[in-house]
Amino acid sequence: MTYKALLLLTLILLNGSILGKTQSLKDSATRMPGISQSSTDTTEGQGTTSKKGGNFNPWSVHYQLTIISMSHPGFHADYSGRNSLVDTAENGLTSLTTTAYIGRSLWKGAHIYFNPEVAGGKGFSGTTGMAAFPNGEIYRVGNPTPTLYVARAYLQQDIPLGHHGYTKVEDDVNQVEGMVPDSRITLSAGKFSLDDFYDDNAFSHDARSQFMNWALMSNGAWDYPANVRGYTLGLVAELIKPSWAVRMSMVQEPNMANGPDLDPEIFKAYGLTAEGEKSWHIGGLAGTARLLLTLDKSRAPTYKEAITAAKEGDSTLVYVLEGSVKGQYFHGYKYGAGLSVEQNLSDIVGVFLRAGWNDGKTGTWAFTEIDQTLSGGVQVTGKKWKRPDDVVGGAFVISGLSADHRSFLEQGFYGYIIGDGALNYGHEGVLEFYYKARLFPHMYLSADYQFCANPAFNRDRGPVNVYGFRGHIEF
C-alpha cells in the first residue's frame, strides 16, 4: 500500500505542478523528421553547457493524459466463439492512461528515467476478436479499474566514440536537455517498452496522437517481449552515428501467454532483437529506413505440438497458448523480421510503409496474433487550411496467419486474442482515418474511423465499422 500511495502522490503532485508549466511537449504526430528539432554544436568538450555557457536544467518533467472512447454497431456473423468480437453493438467503451515522465541527469552522459502510470478501461469484447485491435491504449487485463504501476524505470549512459561533435537535444519525454555526442554508444538498462527503441516511425508509432490501431502503432507480426501492459526488463545497446544506427537488446519474456509477470528464467526465456537504421535526404526532404530482426524463446509450444497433444487427449498445451496456465517446458525459438520506411514528401506531407513476418510455428506469446503484416499510409498537417497543428491521417493494414496457426484455429482451438470456434480463413484488413485538432495549447481532440474486414481472419464474420474519439493532454 505504501508503494502504491507513493506513486499516486507522485502523479498528483506532478499533475498540479506541470499544469503551470509554459513549455509544451513536442507533439510526435506533428513532428516531421525532415525538420530539425535541435541545433548542432561542433565544439568538443563538456556536454553540460551550451555555446553561450548557460547551464542546462538537470531535470525533465512531462505529463500526458489520454482518453479514448470507441463504439461499433452490430454486424453479420454466421457464428461466434469464446474469443469472438461481439456481433451486437458495443457503445462507449473507454480507456484511460495518464503518465508522468521524470528524468534526471546524473554524472556525465548518464540519466535516469522514472515513469509512474495509471491505466484502465475496457476494450471491445474483453479485448478479443480482432488481431489488429482498434484501440492501442487498451490492454488485455481482467480488471478494467484504473491501476497504478511503474511503466518505466531505467538508467541510460552515453559513451562518446572517437573524434566527434556534440548535438543539442531539447527537453522532451524521457530526454533531459543537454549536449550529446554525434558518435556514441548508448546503453539503457532497466524497465521499459522495447518499442521505445525499435520499430520507430515518425507517422505511425503512437496511439496517443496518431493512428490508434495496434497493427499501426507497432509492427503487428513482431511478437515483442513484454508483459500484458507492454513493458519488460533488460538491456539495450545502441551504436549511433549521424546518419545511421545499430541497436541490439536482450530482455525478459512473460512467463505466461500475454501474462502480467516476467519469466525469472532469463537464460531460458528471453527476447533478442537487433535493428539497423539509415537516414537520408532526397531534395532536402528527410527519410529513414529500419530493418528489424527478432528471436524469441519462451514457454510457448508450437501449434503442431498443441494440436497433436490435444488429439491424444491432453489439452494442456492448448491452455498454455490460451494464456490460462503456465507452460512447464521451454520450447523452440520464434524468429521474425520487419521493415519500416518513412519519407517526407513536403514540409506538411509524410508517408510510411511497414512490413513484418514471423515463422508462425511457435505460438504467439506477448503481443497479438499476426504472423504476416503489411501497412502503409499518409499524414498531412493542417498548414494549408490555416491550422498548422492539426493532423489528418489515413492508413491500411493487411494481416495474415501462418499455415500452422491457421490449422490451430480451424480445429476450434483458441489463442488469447482470437478464436471463433471455427475458421473460414481470409486476410484481416483494416482501413483507418483520423483527424486530430489542437483545441488549446497542450490539448487535442481526435475523431477516428476504422473499417475491419474479416475480423480474426474469418470470412464468416464482419465487416465491422469502428468509431472513436480521443482526448489528449500533454505538457
N, C-alpha and C positions, 0 to 999 in steps of 0.2 A: 504493500500500500504506500509506503514511504517513497519508493521508486516512482510509482505512477503519479503520486501527488507532486513530486519534484518536477517531473516532466510537464504536468499540467500547469504548474505555476510558471514554468519557463515560457510556455506558449502564451499564457495570459499576459505576462509582463512584456513579451516581445510584441504581441498584438497591440498593446497600448502604446509602446514606445515607437514602433515602426510606423504607425499611422501618422505620427507627427513628422516623419522624415520628408524632406522635399526632393531628395534624389530618387528617381524612379528606377526600377529594374528594367533592363533592356528586354524587350519582348522578342522571344526567339522566333515567333511566327513572322514578324515584320523585319527581322534582321536578314538582309540579303548578303550572301557570302562574298559578293563582289564589291561590297562597300566596306572600307576599312573601319574596324571598331577600335583601333588603338594606333598610337603613334610609335615610331621606332626610334630608339636611342642607340646609336652605334658606339657609344662610349663604353669601353670595358671598365669594370670595377665593381663597386658595391651596388647591389640591387635594391637598396633601401632608400635611395634618394633620387629625385628626378633631375633633369638638366638644370633646373632653376635652384636645386639644392634643398627643396622643401621635403619634409618627411612625409612618408605615406602612412595612412591610417592602418594600424596593425589588425584592426577588426573588420569583419564583413558580416553584416546582419541583414537578412532579407526575409520575406514572408509571402506566402501565397495561400489563397482560398479558392477552391473550385467546386461548384455545384453543377451537376448535370442531371437533367430530367428527361426521360425518354418514354415513348409510347409506341405501340404498334397495334393496328386493328386486327380483327380476325382474318384468317387466311385459309386456303384449301389445304387439307391434309387427309390422305387416304387412311392413315393410321398414326398412332403415337406410341412412344415408348417412355421408359423412365427418364431418359435424358433429352427428350424432345422439347423443342420450343413450343410453348402452349399455343394452340391454334385459335384460341379465343383472345379477345382484346386484352392487352395489359397496358394500363394507363398510368402515367406519372410516376414511374419507378425512378427513384432519385439516389444519386451518390453524392458524397461529400468528402473532400480531402482538404486538410489545412496543414501547412508545413512551415516550420521555422528553419532557416538556413543560417547557421552560425559558424563563422570561420575566424581563425586567429593565427597570425604569424608567430613562429617560434624562433629558432635560430636561422641563420642564413639559408635561404632556399627551402625552408620547411614550413608547413602549415598543417593545422589540424581542423577538421570539419565535423560538425555535430548537427544532425537534423532530426529533432523530435517531430512526430507526425500524428495526426488524428485522421482516421478513415472509417467510413461506414456507408451503409445504404444497401439497396437491393438492385440486382440485375434481373433481366428477363428470365423467368423460369428457373430461378436459383442459379443464374449464370451458367446455363447449359443451353444446348440446342443449336448453336452456331459456332463453327470453328473460328471464323473471323468475327468475333463477338463485337457488337456495335459500340460498347462503352469502355474505353480504355482506362477509365478511372475506377472501375469496379473490380473486385476480386472475388474469387470463388471461396468465400468463407461462410461458415454456417450461421454466424451471428451477425445480423445487419446493424447492430448497435454501434455507433461510433466508438472506436477503440484507440487508445493512446499507446504508442510504441516508438522505439528508436528506429528510424528508417536508415540512417547512415551515421557512422562514427569511424572516421579513418584518418590516418596520417599520410601526408604527401611530401615527398622530398625531391627537389630538382637538383641534378648534378651536372654542372657545365662540362662541355666537351671542347677541347682544343681552343683555337682562336675563334672568337665569336663576338657578336654584338649583343645588345640587350633590347628587348621589346617591352614597351609599357603595356601592361594589362590593367583594365579598369576593374573596379569593384563590381562584382556580379554574383550570381548564385554559386556558392561553393567556389569562389575565386576571390582571394584577397588582392587588392590593388598593389602594384609594385612593378619591378623590372624582372623579366625572366630571360634566361639565355636563349638566343635563337637556335643554338645547337645544344641539346641536353638529353640526359636520361631522366625520366620521371618515374618514381616508384610510389605506388599507392597501396597501402595495407590497412585492412580493417573490414568494416561492414559497408556495403554499397550495393548498387544495382549495376550489373555488367553493362546494361545499355547506357550507363553514364559515360562509358568509354568506347563502346563498339557500335557499329551499325548506325552511326550518326547520319543525319540528313537534314539540311537546312530547311526543307519544305515539308517534311513528313516524319516527325520524331517525337511529338509532344501532344498528347491527348488533351492537355490543359489549354492549349492555344491553337492547335492545328487540327488535323484530321483525328477523329475520335476512335475509329475502328482499330481493334487490336492488331490486325494484319497490315495496317498502315503506319501505326506508331512504331512498329518493330517488324523485323523480318519474320513472317509467320512460320516459316519452316525451321527457324533456329530455336531449338528446344533449350533456351538458355538457362543455365543453372540458377535456381532461385527458390526461396520458399514461396508460400502461397501469395504473399504480398509483393513479391518481385525482388527480394533482397538476398544477398549471400555474404559469405566471409571469404577473404582470400587476398591474393597479391596480384597487382597489375604492374608490369614493367613496360615503359614506352621509350623508344628512341625517336626523338623529334628533331627534324631538320626544317629549314624554312619552307620547302615545297613538298616534303614527303614525311611520312612517319611509319613506324612499325611498332606494334604493341602485342604483348603476349601475357597470358594470365593463367593461374591455377586457382580454382575456387571450389567451395563445397557444393554438393548436391543435396536436395531434400532426402529425408530418409523414407518418405512415402510419396506416392504419386501426387503431385500438387500439394504436398503437405506443408504444415506450418513450421516444422523443425528441420534443421540441417543435420546431415548424417555425420556423426563423430568419427566414422571410419574414413579419415581423409585420404588414406593411400589405397583404399578400395573403392571409394565413391568420390568422384571428382569431375570437374569440367575443365578441359584445356581449350583455350581459344587463342587464335592468332589473327591479326589483321594488318594488311598493308594499305596505306593511304597515299594518294598522289593528287596534288592540286596543280591547276594550270590557269592560264588566261587566254581567251580567244577574243580578239578585238577589244581587249580591255575588260572583258566580262569573265568573271571567275567561275570555275567548275572544279569538281572533286570526284574522284572515284575511290571506292573502298572495296577490297576483296577480303572476305571473311572465311576462315577455316575453323571448324569446330570438331571436338572429340569429347564425348561424354561417357562416363562409366558410372553405373548406379545399380540399385537393386531391381531395376526393371527387367522383366523377362522379355523374350521375343514373342511376337504374336503367334508364331508357329508353335512355340513351346506351350503357350497358354491353351491354344486350340487342341493340341494333342493330349495334354493332361486332362482337359475337360471331357474329351471323348472317352477317356479311360476312367471317368468318374471322379476326378479330383479337380475342383474348380478354384483351388487356392490361387493359382497364378492369374486367373481371371479377376479375382477380388483384388489382387495386387495392382493390376492395371486400372481397376475402377477407383483405386485410392482408398479402399475400405480396410485393408490390412497391410501390415509391413512385410515386405519380402525378406526371406531368411537367407537368400543367396545373392551374391554379386555376379550378375550375368555378363553378357558381352558388351561390346562397345557400340556406340551410335555416333556416326560421323556425318558431317554435312558441310555445305559451302554456301556462301551468299555473295551477292554483288549489289552495290549501291552506287548510283551515279546521280549527280546533281549539276545543273548548269543554269546560270543566269542568261536570259535572252535579252534583257534590257535592265534598266535600273528599277523596274517595277514588276517584271515577269521572270519567274523561275520555273523550271521543270525538273522532274526526277523520274528515275526508273530503278526498281529494286527487284531482284530475283533471288530465290532461295531453294535449296534442296537438301533433304537428308535421306539416309538409306532406307528408312521406313521399316526396318526389320525389328529392332528393339522398340518397345512401347514408348509412347510419349510420356514424359516424366515431370516436366516442370512448367511449360508454357501452354501451348494449345495444340490441338490435334490436326496439324497440317504437315504434309511431307514435301509438297512442292508448292511454290508460290511465285506469282508474277504480278507486280503492281507498277503503276505509273500515274503521274498526274501533273497538275499545274497550279501555281499560286500566283495571284496578282494582287498587288497593293493598290489602294484607292486613290492614288495621286491624280489620275485622270478625271475623277469626279469630285475633286477637292476634299477628299477625306484620306490623306496620306497614311493615317494609322489604321485604317480599315483593311481587311484582307478577305479575298474570296478565293476558294479553292475547289478543285474538282479532281477526283481520282477514281481508279478502278483497282480491284484485286481479283485475281483468279487463283483458286487454290485446288490442290489435288491430294489424293492419298496413294500410298504405295499399294502394291498387289496384296501384300500380307495384311496390312492394316484394313484394307477393303474387305478381305475374306473374314477377318475377325468380326467386323460389324455385320456382314451379310448373314452370319450364323447366329445373330441375335445377341451377341455379347455387347458390353458397354465399356467405353472409356470413362474418364472423369469429366469430360465436357460434352461429348456427343454419343449418340446411340438411340435409334428409333425402334429397336427390336427387330428390324428388317432393313434392307437397303436396296434401293434401285439406283445404282451409282451414277452420279453426274458431278462435274466440277462445281464447286461452290463459287459463285460470283457475286461481288459487291460493287456497287457504284455509290460514291459518297460525294456530297456537295455541302459546303458550309460558307456562311458569311459571318465574319467577326467584325463587330463595330466597337470602336472606342467611344464609350459614353462620357467618361470623365477621366482626368488623369488617374492612372492606376486601375481603372475599372473597364471591363469589356463584357459584351454580351454577344453570344453567337447563336445562330439558328442553323440546324443541321438536318439533312435528309439522307437516308441510306436505303438503297434497294438491294435486296438479297434474293438471288435465285438459287434454288436447290440447297436450302439450309441444311447443314450437317451432311452435305454431299448426297442428298436424297431427292431424286426427281419426283417422288410421290408426295412431296410436301412443298408448300410455298407457291409463288414467291411472297416475300414479306416486305412490307413498307415500314420503315422506322423513322420517327420524327423526334428530334431532340432540341433542347435548349441548354445553353451553358452560360453560367455566370462566372467570371474570373476576376479576382483582385490580386495585384502583385505590387510589391514595394522592394 
